[in-house]
Amino acid sequence: MDAFYASVELLRYPQLKGLPVVIGGGRRREDDMLARLRLEQPDYAWSEHKLNEIPLDVFPRISGYTGRGVITTATYAARQFGVGSAMGVMKAAKLCPDAILLPVDFDQYRHYSQRFKAIIREIAPVMENRGVDEVYLDFTDVPGGQREDGRVLARLIQKAIYDDTGLTCSVGVAPNKLLAKMASEFNKPNGIAIVQPEDLQTMIWPLPCRKVNGIGPKAEAKLAQHDIHTIGDLAQRDRLWLMATFGKSYGAWLHDAAHGKDDRPVAMSSEPVSISRETTFAHDLHAVRDREALSAIFTRLCEQVAADLQRKGYVGKTIGIKLRYDNFQSVTRDQTLERHVQHAPAIRQAAGQCLKRVDLQRRLRLLGVRVGSLMKLEDWQAQGVRADTSGLAAQTESLFGDNF
């Protein structure tokens, strides 16, 4: 999907189309602008149905933002200024101070995600879900799927999604998932790109190595040390040399990726490895001086993870925490319980035990909670295992212990 979160917000605020807009910095509760307008214009019946009437000068600009929020996505108008996903909001404010800042609304994004995926399944049912805004499709056996090398089907998918939701998507068509992922980025927004095996040298090899999904910043830097900057450079290197330099498994994969090889099937069902929640604080917090605030944040994260588990139908038995100190060093700790859990009090108790195994004398900038070793709820119930709440729902004391 094209700038998915931002595009959903433009459905809500069509007056912002064509303007630089960034999404991030906080979660949506009541619409802030509506609340302000109700105070400023109490005689006017402002409502959710009149969001398209909100004047442009009422929307908050990114230049006034203070905090450590991160941008989730940005409109293409904002991207022209160098603003992008995962960038700090304050950094983005220096690049494009007049950009409009909107909070995230995950409920709305999930709603539209389910809608566009339902549309796709009606057309091409062999679909692999890759998060809220992306899917892989295998249309080998879809009637008419091979017409114009897949372009006809791609247009059909684009039109069906747009007619139902008003949202656009970009489609990459290729013999495998690795190349299709790259092709989907070629003609954004609302574009179609087709890569055939014979196009490898002309369309893929001139690209920088980082365009391969699986080559991150560290690998890119190490490749650059060996004068490997493009995928074509990588393709010219000997397979055995890559394995000796980057490790047997990763080196072999690098060689295959550079030659456009990928035999991964489109998996219609996949199970998550873990479910987690984390938050970066507006300012550093100290385990002693800010104990009350940290305790409240910790409790909320455990409740959010528990709600995610229940909504997705999982239980888990490995509970972990993540801390990031004021010097950006991160540490993790976890423990595996005897039985699976799903409820916030049990998660909080186990995560609290993990906290006792880390240094809490330094200031913190991030706190996270994770639940792993997941099992589907129905499978867990079929084993006749009872819920491991052990009366913990009534427990209200801080589980940070003396450390906090």
C-alpha positions as CSV (number, residue, x, y, z in Angstrom):
1,M,0.0,0.0,0.0
2,D,1.2,3.5,-0.8
3,A,2.1,5.5,2.4
4,F,-0.6,3.5,4.0
5,Y,-1.1,5.2,7.4
6,A,-0.9,8.7,5.7
7,S,-3.3,7.7,3.0
8,V,-5.8,6.5,5.5
9,E,-5.5,9.8,7.3
10,L,-6.1,11.6,4.0
11,L,-9.4,9.8,3.7
12,R,-10.3,11.4,7.0
13,Y,-8.9,14.8,6.1
14,P,-9.1,15.2,2.3
15,Q,-8.2,18.9,2.6
16,L,-4.6,17.7,3.3
17,K,-4.1,16.0,-0.1
18,G,-0.9,17.2,-1.8
19,L,0.5,18.7,1.4
20,P,3.5,17.4,3.5
21,V,1.9,15.3,6.3
22,V,3.7,13.0,8.8
23,I,2.1,10.4,11.1
24,G,3.6,9.8,14.5
25,G,4.5,11.3,17.8
26,G,1.6,9.7,19.7
27,R,-1.6,7.7,19.6
28,R,-4.9,9.1,18.7
29,R,-7.6,9.2,21.3
30,E,-10.2,12.0,20.9
31,D,-9.4,14.1,17.8
32,D,-7.3,17.0,19.2
33,M,-8.5,19.4,16.5
34,L,-12.1,18.7,17.1
35,A,-11.6,19.2,20.8
36,R,-10.0,22.6,20.2
37,L,-12.7,23.6,17.7
38,R,-15.5,22.7,20.1
39,L,-13.9,25.1,22.7
40,E,-13.2,27.8,20.2
41,Q,-16.5,27.6,18.3
42,P,-19.0,26.1,20.8
43,D,-22.0,27.1,18.8
44,Y,-20.9,25.1,15.8
45,A,-21.8,21.4,15.9
46,W,-18.3,20.0,15.2
47,S,-18.4,16.2,14.7
48,E,-16.5,13.3,13.1
49,H,-18.7,13.9,10.0
50,K,-17.2,17.4,9.5
51,L,-13.5,16.5,9.6
52,N,-13.2,17.6,6.0
53,E,-14.3,21.1,7.1
54,I,-11.5,21.7,9.6
55,P,-9.5,24.7,8.4
56,L,-5.8,24.1,7.4
57,D,-4.5,26.6,10.0
58,V,-6.0,24.5,12.8
59,F,-3.8,21.5,12.0
60,P,-0.6,21.3,14.2
61,R,2.7,21.8,12.4
62,I,5.7,19.6,13.1
63,S,7.8,22.7,13.9
64,G,6.1,22.9,17.3
65,Y,6.8,19.3,18.3
66,T,9.0,18.5,21.3
67,G,9.7,15.0,22.4
68,R,11.2,11.7,21.2
69,G,8.4,10.5,18.9
70,V,9.2,8.7,15.8
71,I,7.6,9.1,12.4
72,T,5.5,6.0,11.3
73,T,5.1,7.2,7.7
74,A,4.8,10.4,5.7
75,T,3.0,11.5,2.5
76,Y,5.0,11.6,-0.7
77,A,4.9,15.4,-0.5
78,A,6.8,15.2,2.9
79,R,9.2,12.6,1.6
80,Q,10.5,15.1,-1.0
81,F,12.1,17.0,1.9
82,G,13.9,13.9,3.1
83,V,11.4,12.9,5.7
84,G,10.9,9.2,6.1
85,S,9.7,6.3,8.3
86,A,11.5,5.7,11.6
87,M,13.0,9.2,11.6
88,G,12.7,11.2,14.8
89,V,10.0,13.8,14.7
90,M,12.3,16.5,15.9
91,K,14.8,15.7,13.1
92,A,12.0,15.8,10.6
93,A,10.9,19.2,11.9
94,K,14.3,20.6,10.8
95,L,13.8,19.2,7.3
96,C,10.2,20.2,6.8
97,P,9.0,22.5,9.6
98,D,5.7,23.3,7.9
99,A,4.6,19.6,7.6
100,I,1.4,18.8,9.4
101,L,1.7,16.3,12.3
102,L,-1.1,13.8,12.9
103,P,-1.2,11.1,15.6
104,V,-1.4,7.4,14.7
105,D,-4.7,5.6,14.7
106,F,-4.0,1.9,14.7
107,D,-7.6,0.9,15.0
108,Q,-8.4,2.7,11.7
109,Y,-5.3,1.3,10.0
110,R,-6.3,-2.3,11.0
111,H,-9.8,-1.7,9.7
112,Y,-8.5,-0.7,6.2
113,S,-5.9,-3.4,6.3
114,Q,-8.6,-6.1,6.7
115,R,-10.6,-4.5,3.9
116,F,-7.9,-4.4,1.3
117,K,-6.8,-7.9,2.1
118,A,-10.3,-9.3,1.9
119,I,-10.6,-7.8,-1.6
120,I,-7.3,-9.3,-2.7
121,R,-8.3,-12.8,-1.5
122,E,-11.4,-12.7,-3.7
123,I,-9.1,-12.2,-6.7
124,A,-6.0,-14.2,-5.8
125,P,-6.6,-16.4,-2.8
126,V,-3.0,-17.6,-2.4
127,M,-1.9,-14.7,-0.3
128,E,0.8,-14.3,2.4
129,N,0.2,-11.6,5.0
130,R,3.3,-9.4,5.5
131,G,2.0,-7.0,8.1
132,V,-0.6,-4.3,8.1
133,D,0.1,-2.9,4.6
134,E,1.8,-5.5,2.4
135,V,1.1,-9.0,1.0
136,Y,2.7,-11.5,-1.4
137,L,0.5,-13.2,-4.0
138,D,1.0,-16.4,-6.0
139,F,-1.2,-16.0,-9.0
140,T,0.3,-18.9,-11.0
141,D,-3.1,-20.6,-11.1
142,V,-5.4,-17.5,-11.1
143,P,-7.4,-17.5,-14.3
144,G,-6.0,-14.9,-16.6
145,G,-3.2,-14.2,-14.2
146,Q,-0.5,-14.5,-16.8
147,R,-2.0,-12.0,-19.3
148,E,0.5,-9.3,-20.2
149,D,2.9,-10.9,-17.8
150,G,0.6,-10.2,-14.9
151,R,-0.1,-6.6,-15.6
152,V,-3.8,-7.2,-16.2
153,L,-4.2,-8.9,-12.8
154,A,-2.2,-6.1,-11.2
155,R,-4.5,-3.4,-12.6
156,L,-7.6,-5.4,-11.5
157,I,-6.2,-5.5,-7.9
158,Q,-5.4,-1.8,-7.9
159,K,-8.9,-0.9,-9.2
160,A,-10.8,-3.2,-6.8
161,I,-8.9,-1.8,-3.8
162,Y,-9.3,1.8,-4.9
163,D,-13.1,1.4,-5.7
164,D,-13.7,-0.1,-2.2
165,T,-11.4,2.0,0.0
166,G,-10.2,5.0,-2.0
167,L,-6.6,3.9,-1.3
168,T,-3.8,3.1,-3.8
169,C,-1.2,0.4,-3.9
170,S,1.9,-0.4,-6.0
171,V,2.4,-3.9,-7.4
172,G,5.6,-5.7,-8.3
173,V,5.4,-8.7,-10.5
174,A,8.3,-11.2,-10.7
175,P,9.2,-14.9,-10.6
176,N,9.8,-14.9,-6.9
177,K,9.3,-13.0,-3.6
178,L,12.7,-11.4,-3.5
179,L,12.4,-9.7,-6.9
180,A,8.7,-8.9,-6.5
181,K,9.4,-7.0,-3.2
182,M,12.0,-4.9,-5.0
183,A,9.8,-4.3,-8.1
184,S,6.9,-3.1,-5.8
185,E,9.1,0.0,-5.0
186,F,10.0,0.9,-8.6
187,N,7.0,2.9,-9.6
188,K,5.4,4.2,-6.4
189,P,2.8,5.5,-5.9
190,N,0.0,3.6,-7.7
191,G,2.4,1.9,-10.1
192,I,3.1,-1.5,-11.6
193,A,6.6,-2.9,-12.3
194,I,7.3,-6.2,-13.9
195,V,10.7,-7.9,-13.6
196,Q,11.5,-11.0,-15.7
197,P,14.6,-13.2,-15.3
198,E,16.1,-11.6,-18.4
199,D,15.7,-8.1,-16.7
200,L,18.1,-8.9,-13.9
201,Q,21.2,-7.2,-15.3
202,T,19.4,-4.1,-16.5
203,M,16.8,-3.5,-13.7
204,I,18.3,-5.1,-10.6
205,W,22.1,-5.1,-10.8
206,P,22.5,-1.2,-11.0
207,L,20.6,-0.8,-7.7
208,P,22.5,-0.3,-4.4
209,C,22.8,-3.4,-2.2
210,R,20.5,-2.0,0.4
211,K,17.6,-2.4,-2.0
212,V,17.7,-6.2,-1.3
213,N,15.4,-7.0,1.5
214,G,17.7,-8.6,4.0
215,I,20.8,-6.4,3.5
216,G,20.7,-4.0,6.4
217,P,23.0,-1.0,7.3
218,K,25.7,-3.1,8.9
219,A,25.9,-5.5,6.0
220,E,25.9,-2.7,3.6
221,A,28.8,-1.0,5.4
222,K,30.8,-4.2,5.4
223,L,30.1,-4.8,1.7
224,A,31.3,-1.2,1.0
225,Q,34.5,-2.0,2.7
226,H,35.2,-4.5,0.0
227,D,34.2,-2.1,-2.7
228,I,30.8,-3.7,-3.2
229,H,28.2,-1.0,-3.7
230,T,25.6,-2.3,-6.2
231,I,23.9,-5.6,-6.6
232,G,25.8,-6.1,-9.8
233,D,29.1,-5.7,-7.8
234,L,27.8,-8.3,-5.4
235,A,26.9,-10.7,-8.2
236,Q,30.4,-10.6,-9.6
237,R,31.9,-11.9,-6.3
238,D,32.8,-15.5,-5.9
239,R,30.3,-17.6,-3.9
240,L,33.0,-19.2,-1.7
241,W,34.6,-15.8,-1.0
242,L,31.3,-14.4,0.1
243,M,30.7,-17.4,2.4
244,A,34.2,-17.1,3.9
245,T,33.8,-13.3,4.4
246,F,30.2,-13.1,5.6
247,G,29.6,-16.5,7.0
248,K,28.5,-19.7,5.3
249,S,24.8,-19.2,5.4
250,Y,24.6,-15.4,4.9
251,G,27.3,-15.5,2.3
252,A,25.5,-18.1,0.2
253,W,22.3,-16.2,0.5
254,L,24.0,-13.0,-0.6
255,H,25.2,-14.8,-3.7
256,D,21.8,-16.2,-4.5
257,A,20.0,-12.8,-3.9
258,A,22.4,-11.0,-6.2
259,H,21.5,-13.5,-8.9
260,G,17.8,-13.1,-8.3
261,K,17.3,-16.5,-6.8
262,D,14.7,-17.1,-4.1
263,D,12.7,-20.4,-3.7
264,R,10.6,-19.3,-0.7
265,P,6.9,-20.2,-1.3
266,V,4.0,-17.9,-0.7
267,A,3.0,-19.0,2.8
268,M,-0.7,-18.6,3.4
269,S,-0.4,-19.0,7.1
270,S,2.4,-18.1,9.4
271,E,2.7,-17.9,13.2
272,P,4.2,-15.0,15.0
273,V,7.4,-15.7,17.0
274,S,6.5,-13.2,19.7
275,I,4.3,-10.3,20.6
276,S,5.8,-7.2,22.2
277,R,5.1,-3.6,23.1
278,E,7.6,-0.8,23.9
279,T,7.7,2.9,24.4
280,T,10.3,5.6,24.2
281,F,10.0,8.2,27.0
282,A,9.6,11.9,26.3
283,H,12.6,12.4,28.6
284,D,14.9,10.0,30.4
285,L,13.5,8.4,33.5
286,H,15.4,7.2,36.6
287,A,14.5,3.9,38.4
288,V,14.4,5.6,41.8
289,R,13.3,9.2,41.2
290,D,10.7,8.2,38.6
291,R,9.6,5.0,40.1
292,E,5.9,5.8,40.1
293,A,5.9,6.9,36.5
294,L,7.9,3.8,35.4
295,S,5.6,1.5,37.3
296,A,2.6,2.9,35.5
297,I,4.2,2.6,32.1
298,F,5.3,-0.9,32.9
299,T,1.8,-1.9,33.9
300,R,0.4,-0.4,30.7
301,L,2.8,-2.2,28.5
302,C,1.9,-5.5,30.1
303,E,-1.8,-4.8,29.7
304,Q,-1.2,-3.9,26.0
305,V,0.7,-7.1,25.3
306,A,-2.0,-9.1,27.1
307,A,-4.7,-7.4,25.0
308,D,-2.7,-8.2,21.8
309,L,-2.4,-11.9,22.9
310,Q,-6.1,-12.1,23.6
311,R,-7.1,-10.3,20.4
312,K,-4.9,-12.5,18.2
313,G,-5.7,-15.7,20.1
314,Y,-2.4,-16.7,21.6
315,V,-0.8,-17.6,24.9
316,G,2.9,-17.5,25.7
317,K,5.4,-18.8,28.3
318,T,8.6,-16.8,27.7
319,I,8.3,-13.3,29.2
320,G,11.0,-10.8,28.4
321,I,11.9,-7.1,28.9
322,K,13.9,-4.6,26.9
323,L,15.6,-1.5,28.3
324,R,17.5,1.2,26.5
325,Y,19.7,3.5,28.6
326,D,20.5,7.1,28.1
327,N,23.7,6.2,26.2
328,F,21.5,4.2,23.7
329,Q,22.8,0.8,25.0
330,S,20.1,-1.8,25.0
331,V,19.7,-4.9,27.2
332,T,17.2,-7.7,27.2
333,R,16.3,-10.3,29.8
334,D,13.7,-13.1,29.7
335,Q,12.5,-16.1,31.6
336,T,10.5,-19.1,30.5
337,L,7.6,-20.1,32.8
338,E,6.3,-23.6,33.5
339,R,3.0,-22.9,31.8
340,H,1.6,-20.5,29.2
341,V,0.0,-17.3,30.3
342,Q,-2.2,-14.7,28.6
343,H,-3.3,-12.2,31.2
344,A,-1.6,-8.9,32.3
345,P,-1.0,-9.7,36.0
346,A,0.9,-12.9,35.2
347,I,2.9,-11.2,32.4
348,R,3.7,-8.3,34.8
349,Q,4.9,-10.6,37.6
350,A,7.3,-12.5,35.3
351,A,8.5,-9.3,33.6
352,G,9.1,-7.8,37.0
353,Q,11.4,-10.7,37.9
354,C,13.4,-10.0,34.8
355,L,13.9,-6.4,35.9
356,K,15.8,-7.6,39.0
357,R,18.5,-8.9,36.6
358,V,19.4,-5.6,35.0
359,D,21.2,-2.4,36.1
360,L,18.6,0.1,37.3
361,Q,21.0,2.7,38.5
362,R,21.2,4.4,35.1
363,R,18.6,6.6,33.4
364,L,16.3,4.9,30.9
365,R,15.0,6.2,27.6
366,L,13.0,3.1,26.5
367,L,11.1,0.2,28.2
368,G,9.6,-2.8,26.4
369,V,7.8,-6.1,27.3
370,R,7.7,-9.2,25.1
371,V,5.9,-12.6,25.2
372,G,7.4,-15.4,23.2
373,S,7.1,-19.3,22.9
374,L,3.6,-18.7,21.6
375,M,0.8,-21.3,21.3
376,K,-2.6,-20.9,19.7
377,L,-5.2,-20.4,22.4
378,E,-7.4,-23.2,21.0
379,D,-4.4,-25.7,21.1
380,W,-3.6,-24.6,24.6
381,Q,-7.2,-25.1,25.7
382,A,-7.4,-28.5,24.0
383,Q,-4.6,-29.7,26.3
384,G,-6.9,-29.0,29.2
385,V,-4.5,-26.4,30.8
386,R,-6.2,-23.9,33.0
387,A,-5.4,-20.2,32.9
388,D,-2.4,-19.4,35.1
389,T,-3.7,-16.3,36.8
390,S,-3.2,-17.6,40.3
391,G,-5.2,-14.8,41.8
392,L,-2.8,-12.3,40.3
393,A,-5.6,-10.1,38.9
394,A,-6.1,-8.6,42.3
395,Q,-2.4,-7.9,42.8
396,T,-1.9,-4.1,42.7
397,E,1.5,-3.6,44.4
398,S,4.5,-2.5,42.3
399,L,6.3,-5.5,40.9
400,F,9.4,-3.5,40.3
401,G,10.4,-4.4,43.8
402,D,12.9,-2.4,45.8
403,N,14.8,-1.4,42.7
404,F,12.0,1.0,41.7
